[in-house]
Amino acid sequence: MIDIVSALANLGGLITSPRQTFRIIFAEKRGLLPAVVVFLVMVTIQSLVTVSNFIARFLGLTESFLGGFGGSLSAFIGLLGVAGMIIVATILWLILGLLTHAFARVLGGKADIEKALIVLGYARVSFFIYVILAFAAIFTSFLVSLGLLIVGYLISAVLWVIVASIGVSEAYGISMGRGLASVILPFIVLATIPFLMFIPFMFW
C-alpha cells in the first residue's frame, strides 16, 4: 500500500521531470504492482471519457427509436465498450512490454522484462491531456468533440513516447536514442504483422 501511495505522489513528476522520477522509482526498487495500478486507473478513465463521448452523441437517437429501453441499451453497450477497451489496452501493454524489453536487450540494455512493464505502466500518465480534452468534448458538438479527441490523443501519444523512451533509457542503462528505438520499433513490428499476413492473398 505504501508503494502505491508513493507511486501516486510521483505521477506529476513523470510529466515534469520523468528522468529524475524514474531514477527514484528504480532506486526505491518499487515492484510492478504500483505501475499496474497507475496503468489500470488511467486506462479506465480514458475508456470512460471516450465511451461517454459516443453515448452523448447517440443516446438521443436510441431513445427516439426505443424509448426508455434505448437509455438502458446505451448504458449496457457503454459498459461493454469500457470493459473491451480495458482488456485490449492491457493485452497491448503486455505485448509492447515484451517487445520493448527484447529490443532494449538487443540494443545493449541490462534489465528484465518487469522494468519494461513498469516503465510502460507509468508512462500511461501521459494520456492525462487526452482525458481532459475528451471530457470537455462531451459538452461540445460532434465535429468539435472529434477534433478534441484526435488532438488530445496525438499530443498524449507523443508525450507517451517521450516519457517511455526516457524510462527505458534509465531502466536499461542505454542512451536516449536507443531507448526511443526500443519504444518505437515494437509499433513498427505490430504494424507490419497484418501486412505480412495479407501478402499470401496477393498471389492468389
Secondary structure, 3 states (H helix, E strand, C coil): CHHHHHHHHCHHHHHHCHHHHHHHHHHCCCCHHHHHHHHHHHHHHHHHHHHHHHHHHHHHHHHHHHCHHHHHHHHHHHHHHHHHHHHHHHHHHHHHHHHHHHHHHHCCCCCCHHHHHHHHHHHHHHHHHHHHHHHHHCCCCHHHHHHHHHHHHHHHHHHHHHHHHHHHHHHHCCCHHHHHHHHHHHHHHHHHHHHHHHHHHHHC
